[in-house]
Amino acid sequence: MAPKRSMGVPPPPPPSVPAGRLLSRQQSVGKLKKSSIMSSLFRELKTKLEGSRLQFKLSSRTKKQFGGSAGGKEGLAVFLRELTKRSPFFQQIEEDAKNHAKTILELKAAINSFQTRDMTELIKFQQHMEAILEVLTDENQVLAKFEDFPIKKLETIRAAAALYSKSNLVVSNLKNWEVKSHAAQLLNKFDCYFTKVKEELDAFERTKDEESRNFKSHGIDFDFNIFVTIKELMVDVSSNCMELVLKEWRETKGANDAEKKANQNLLWRAFKLAFRVYSFAGGNDERADKLAKELANEVLCGSSSPPKPLFHL
């Protein structure tokens, strides 16, 4: 017979996983796969170069003015209705609701029936909605006059369209990333952009399941593969950075000791950035693995004395 479980204080919950590790624990995605060399190379280089440190209340006077506590509510309601009728703003809202009633009712039906898994169709429908709603004096006030208008689905469509548009912009930026500046400048620029995108995707990853359920409950089968594309493109740009760093290193091998040390620092910095991208993406492709190995070999073979680290992971 199994021993009875104690009815006392339950055991503490398991430790939460830090946000930064969420993506690194994911399985390999798309064309990327787990590398057999990245982690060992990183540990070796780090040990060699950096060491082992790894509202307001009505007064009683006001209530009496409008007829006391019970009758005051009715008197206040009458007063507010009269005030609303005289307000140019609320008069305009009434006119909008009257003048745009046909279009708003058509939009209501369209939103209720809208379903898609095509992100281009999603963006087009969202733009169609905005073209109709942007002419209203106050969207919320006007739509509130139409019974059962699907406000929640309207906002969900907006959220899904905004997420995809923003992600698609990241894809476009990475596809068109120019590798023409000096290696140090390129690393600075890409490091900042990568860190920004990684933080945003890590934050979204924590609510992804909830967002996905919300999208599906409103007829939107969101294409999350765009995040796989972003990871693959991050690896591509990281590889471009490694290529440029290696090119500049090989062109300046005959430099003086000060320049050589600076170039060694750049090699190590490029490898650390590549390792961060690898950890974020959940894998490397063959090109990235090959370049990382070349970069590590150059650092290990060309480092007679440990250079001063530029930053720590």
C-alpha positions in Angstrom: 0.0 0.0 0.0 1.3 3.4 -1.0 2.0 5.7 2.0 -0.6 8.4 2.6 0.3 11.8 1.4 0.7 14.5 4.1 -2.2 17.0 4.2 0.2 19.7 5.5 1.9 22.4 3.5 2.3 21.4 -0.1 5.8 21.2 -1.6 7.1 24.4 -3.2 6.5 24.8 -6.9 9.3 24.1 -9.3 11.6 27.0 -10.1 10.3 29.2 -13.0 12.3 29.2 -16.2 14.0 32.6 -16.9 12.5 34.4 -19.9 15.8 34.3 -21.7 15.8 30.5 -21.7 12.4 30.0 -23.2 13.5 30.1 -26.8 16.8 28.4 -26.2 14.9 25.3 -25.0 12.8 25.1 -28.1 13.5 22.3 -30.6 15.3 23.2 -33.8 13.1 25.0 -36.3 13.0 25.3 -40.1 16.4 24.9 -41.8 18.3 25.3 -38.5 19.5 22.5 -36.3 21.4 22.0 -33.1 25.1 22.5 -33.5 27.6 20.0 -32.3 30.4 22.5 -31.9 29.0 25.9 -30.9 28.7 25.3 -27.1 32.1 23.6 -26.8 33.8 26.3 -28.9 32.2 29.0 -26.8 33.4 27.5 -23.5 36.9 27.0 -24.9 37.2 30.6 -26.2 35.6 32.1 -23.1 38.1 30.2 -20.8 41.1 31.2 -22.9 40.1 34.9 -23.4 38.2 35.8 -20.3 39.2 33.2 -17.7 36.9 31.0 -15.8 34.5 33.8 -14.7 31.9 32.6 -16.4 -14.6 59.5 -10.9 -15.9 62.2 -8.2 -18.6 62.0 -5.3 -21.6 64.3 -5.3 -21.9 66.3 -2.1 -25.1 66.2 0.0 -25.8 69.7 -1.3 -25.6 68.5 -4.9 -27.8 65.6 -4.2 -30.5 67.8 -2.7 -30.2 70.1 -5.6 -31.2 67.2 -7.9 -33.9 65.9 -5.6 -32.2 63.9 -2.8 -30.5 60.6 -2.8 -33.2 58.5 -4.5 -34.8 61.1 -6.7 -31.4 62.7 -7.3 -30.2 59.9 -9.6 -33.2 60.4 -11.9 -32.8 64.2 -11.8 -29.1 63.8 -12.6 -29.9 61.5 -15.5 -32.3 64.1 -16.9 -29.8 66.9 -16.5 -27.1 64.8 -18.3 -29.4 64.0 -21.1 -30.2 67.7 -21.6 -26.5 68.5 -21.4 -25.8 65.9 -24.0 -28.4 67.2 -26.4 -26.8 70.6 -26.3 -23.2 69.4 -26.7 -21.8 69.8 -30.3 -19.6 66.8 -29.7 -22.5 64.5 -28.8 -24.6 66.0 -31.6 -21.9 65.0 -34.0 -21.8 61.5 -32.6 -25.6 61.2 -33.2 -25.1 62.5 -36.8 -22.3 60.0 -37.4 -24.4 57.1 -36.2 -27.3 58.2 -38.5 -25.2 59.1 -41.5 -23.0 56.0 -41.4 -25.5 53.5 -40.2 -25.7 51.5 -43.4 -21.9 51.2 -43.7 -21.4 50.4 -40.0 -24.1 47.6 -40.2 -22.3 46.2 -43.2 -19.0 46.3 -41.4 -20.6 44.6 -38.4 -21.8 41.7 -40.5 -18.4 41.5 -42.3 -16.5 41.4 -39.0 -18.8 38.7 -37.5 -18.3 36.5 -40.5 -14.6 37.1 -41.0 -12.3 34.1 -40.8 -8.8 33.6 -42.4 -5.5 31.9 -42.2 -4.1 34.2 -45.0 -2.1 37.0 -43.4 -2.3 39.2 -46.6 -6.1 38.9 -46.4 -6.0 39.8 -42.7 -4.0 43.0 -43.4 -6.3 44.0 -46.2 -9.4 43.5 -44.1 -7.9 45.5 -41.2 -7.1 48.3 -43.6 -10.7 48.2 -44.9 -12.0 48.4 -41.3 -9.8 51.4 -40.6 -10.9 53.3 -43.7 -14.5 53.0 -42.5 -13.9 53.8 -38.9 -11.4 56.7 -39.2 -14.1 59.1 -40.4 -16.1 58.8 -37.1 -15.9 61.6 -34.6 -15.5 59.0 -31.7 -15.3 55.4 -32.7 -16.3 53.9 -29.4 -19.2 56.3 -28.8 -20.6 55.8 -32.3 -20.2 52.0 -32.3 -21.8 51.8 -28.9 -25.1 52.9 -30.5 -25.2 49.7 -32.6 -26.4 46.7 -30.6 -24.0 43.8 -30.3 -21.3 45.4 -32.4 -18.3 42.9 -32.2 -15.9 45.2 -30.5 -13.7 42.4 -29.1 -13.3 40.8 -32.5 -12.5 44.2 -34.0 -9.7 44.7 -31.5 -8.5 41.1 -32.0 -8.2 41.7 -35.8 -6.3 44.9 -35.1 -3.9 43.1 -32.7 -3.3 40.2 -35.1 -2.7 42.5 -38.1 -0.3 44.7 -36.0 1.7 41.7 -34.8 2.1 40.3 -38.3 2.9 43.7 -39.9 5.6 44.4 -37.2 7.0 40.9 -37.7 7.0 41.3 -41.4 8.9 44.5 -41.1 11.6 42.7 -39.1 11.8 40.1 -41.9 12.2 42.9 -44.5 14.9 44.6 -42.5 16.9 41.4 -42.1 16.6 40.5 -45.7 17.9 43.9 -46.8 20.6 44.2 -44.1 23.6 45.9 -45.7 27.1 44.5 -45.0 29.2 47.4 -46.3 30.5 49.2 -43.2 33.5 48.3 -41.1 33.1 45.1 -39.1 33.1 46.9 -35.7 30.3 49.3 -36.9 28.4 46.3 -38.4 28.6 44.4 -35.1 27.4 47.4 -33.1 24.4 48.0 -35.4 23.4 44.3 -35.6 23.9 43.7 -31.9 21.6 46.5 -31.0 18.9 45.4 -33.5 19.2 41.7 -32.5 18.9 42.6 -28.8 15.8 44.7 -29.4 14.0 42.0 -31.5 15.0 39.2 -29.1 13.5 41.0 -26.1 10.2 41.6 -28.0 10.0 38.0 -29.2 10.9 36.6 -25.7 8.1 38.7 -24.3 5.6 37.5 -26.9 6.7 33.9 -26.3 5.4 34.1 -22.8 1.9 34.9 -24.0 1.9 33.1 -27.3 -0.4 30.3 -26.3 -3.0 32.7 -24.9 -2.8 34.9 -28.0 -3.1 32.0 -30.3 -6.3 30.8 -28.5 -7.7 34.3 -28.6 -6.9 34.6 -32.4 -8.5 31.3 -33.1 -11.6 32.0 -31.0 -12.2 35.0 -33.4 -11.6 33.1 -36.6 -7.9 34.0 -37.2 -5.4 31.1 -37.7 -2.3 33.2 -37.2 0.8 32.2 -39.2 3.5 31.9 -36.5 6.0 30.6 -39.0 7.0 34.2 -39.6 8.9 33.9 -36.3 10.8 30.9 -37.7 11.7 33.0 -40.7 13.0 35.8 -38.4 15.3 33.3 -36.5 16.7 31.9 -39.8 17.4 35.4 -41.1 19.1 36.4 -37.8 21.5 33.5 -38.4 22.1 34.7 -41.9 23.0 38.2 -40.9 25.1 36.8 -38.0 27.0 34.7 -40.6 27.5 37.8 -42.8 29.0 39.6 -39.7 31.4 36.6 -39.1 32.4 36.7 -42.8 33.3 40.4 -42.7 35.2 40.1 -39.4 37.2 37.1 -40.8 37.9 39.0 -44.0 39.2 42.1 -42.1 41.3 39.9 -39.8 43.0 38.1 -42.6 43.7 41.4 -44.4 45.4 42.9 -41.3 47.5 39.9 -40.0 50.7 41.9 -40.5 49.5 44.8 -38.3 51.3 46.0 -35.2 50.6 44.5 -31.8 48.0 47.1 -30.8 46.0 46.6 -34.0 46.3 42.9 -33.7 44.9 42.9 -30.2 42.0 45.1 -31.3 41.3 42.7 -34.2 41.4 39.7 -31.8 38.9 41.4 -29.6 36.7 41.8 -32.7 37.0 38.1 -33.5 35.9 37.2 -30.0 33.1 39.7 -30.0 31.8 38.4 -33.3 31.8 34.8 -32.0 29.9 35.8 -28.8 27.3 37.6 -30.9 27.0 34.5 -33.1 26.6 32.3 -30.1 23.8 34.5 -28.7 22.0 34.4 -32.1 22.4 30.6 -32.2 21.0 30.2 -28.7 18.0 32.5 -29.6 17.3 30.8 -32.9 17.6 27.3 -31.5 20.1 26.1 -34.1 22.5 26.9 -36.9 22.7 26.1 -40.6 25.9 24.6 -42.2 27.3 28.0 -43.2 27.0 29.5 -39.7 28.6 26.4 -38.2 31.5 26.5 -40.6 32.1 30.2 -40.1 31.9 29.9 -36.3 34.6 27.1 -36.4 36.8 29.3 -38.6 36.4 32.2 -36.3 37.2 30.1 -33.2 40.3 28.7 -34.9 41.6 32.1 -35.8 41.1 33.3 -32.2 42.8 30.2 -30.6 45.7 30.1 -33.1 46.3 33.9 -33.2 46.0 34.7 -29.5 49.3 34.9 -27.7 47.9 36.8 -24.8 44.2 37.2 -23.7 42.7 40.4 -25.1 40.6 42.6 -22.8 36.9 41.4 -23.2 34.6 44.0 -24.7 31.4 42.7 -23.0 30.1 39.7 -21.2 27.1 37.6 -22.1 
